[in-house]
Amino acid sequence: MPHFLLHRVILLSFLLIPTLAHARDLQGRMGLGYNAEFSNFQAVNGVPGISIKYGLSREFATELVLGTATSSPGNTVAAIKGFKNLFFETNLNFYFMAGAGIVSASSKSGFEMIAGFGAEAFIPGVESLGFSMEVGASFTNISGSFVLKTLGVSFLNAGIHFYF
């Protein structure tokens, strides 16, 4: 009987010990970086936006994107994005994202909406630096007509953030 009880205590202790493999918890942390996935980036004098990303909770985050170029033709972006984490992996967060913004490029202005899925990866040992990749769809009217297009961006466009 004591042998059986010892096995149960050992098994229960393994189940109650927290695992070391968990996703990056960004709740209450602010990330400063860039975002270049809105339509204004592909236009003449395209400019990425400076991005501030904030973890509202373990599952939700928001991002503000602001960018401008005072050259001729002018180019600006002012957008907001929301994130909902779906799966948590070690050093990787998989999420759903949706965003909307006002963009101008080549003397034309309009709005843009984006939605899709993405992942933010963290290099072990450099836990404050996140690299994002995203896929989905974009809906914009910056060209004067409504355009729906697929979206697939690497960390070079979806952004890199340093979290404080």
N, C-alpha and C positions, 0 to 999 in steps of 0.2 A: 504493500500500500504506500509506504513513503516513497518508493521508487516511482510509482505512477504520479504521485503528487509533485515530485521534483520535476518530472517531464512537463507537467502542466504549467508550473511556475516559469520554467525556462521558455516554453512556447508563448505564454502570455507576455513575458517581458520582451521578446522579440517583436511581438505585434504592437506593443505600446511605445517602443523606441521610435522616434521620428527618423525618417529616411533622410539621407544626405542628398539624394537626387530630387531636386525640386526646381521649379521654374524661378526665374528672376522676379522677385516681388518688388514692383515699382510704386507701391502705394505711398503717397506723400512725397515722392521724389520728382524733381523737375529736371527735364532733359533739354539741353540747348544744342541746336544743330541746324540742319537745313532740309528743305524739301523742294524737289524739282520735278514733280510729276504733273503739275497743272499745265494747261495748253500754252500759257504765255512763255514757257521755257523753250518750246520748239520754234518760236517765232524769231524774226530778226531782232537782234539785241536781247535775246532771251536771258532771263535772270532767274536764278533759284530764289526761293523765299527763305528767310531766316525763320526757324521753327522753334517754338517752345512747346514741349510735350510734358503733360503732368498726369501722374497716376492718381486718379480719384479713389480707387480701391484696388484690390488685387485683380479684379476682373475688368474694371472700366478705366479708360484713359481718354484724354482730350488733347488736341494739338491746335495751336494757332500758327498760321503761316502768313508772313508779311514780306513782300519784296518789291523793289522798284528799281527802274533804270531811268535816269533823266535825259538820256540821249534822244535823238530824233531818228526814228519814231520811238515814242515812250513805251514803257512796258511795266506793268504792275500786277501784283496778285495780293489779295486779302482773302484768306480762307480759314475755315475751321474744319477739323476732322474729329470723329469719335471712334473709339476702339472698344471692342468687347472680346476679351480673351476667351478662346474656345478650348484649347488644349495646352497643357503645361508640360514641357520637357526640360531636361537639365540644360540650362543655358540657352533655352529657346522658348519663346512664347508664340503660339499660333493664335491668330485673331481674325475677327470680322471687322471691317472698317467702312465708314461712310463719311463723305465730306462734301462741302459746298463752298463756293467762293466766287468773288467778283474778280474777273481778269481783264486785262487790256493788253493788246499787242498790235503793232503795226497800225496805229491810229484807229483800231476797232476795239470796242469793249463788249462784254457780255458776262454771262454767268457760266459756271461749270459745276456739275455734280459728279462725284466718283463714288463707287462702292465695290467691294470685293473682299478678298481674303489676303492675309499676309503673315509673315513671320519676322520676329525680331531676334537676332542671334547675338549672343554675348560670348566673347572669347574667354576661356578659363584663365584666371589670373588678371584679367582686365575687365572686371565685372561692371564698371561704370560706363562702358562704351557699347552702344547697341547699333547693329547694322540691320536695316529693314529691307525686305523684298515684298512686293505686292503684285497681285493679279486681280483683274476684275473688268469693270466697264466704266466708261466716261461718257457723259452727256453734256454737250456744250453748244452755245449759240454764238461764239466769238466770231465765226466766219460770216455771220449775217444770216445763216440758216442753221437749223438744228442738226447736229451731228452726233450719232451714237457710235462709239468705237471701243474696241477692246483695249485693255490696259495691262501691261506687263512691264514692271520696272524693277531693276536691281537696286542694291543699296546706293548706287551712284545717283539714282533719281528719287527713290522712296525716302532716302535720308539716312544720316548717321547722327546719333545723339549722344552727348556726354551727360550722364545723370549725376546730379549733386545730391 
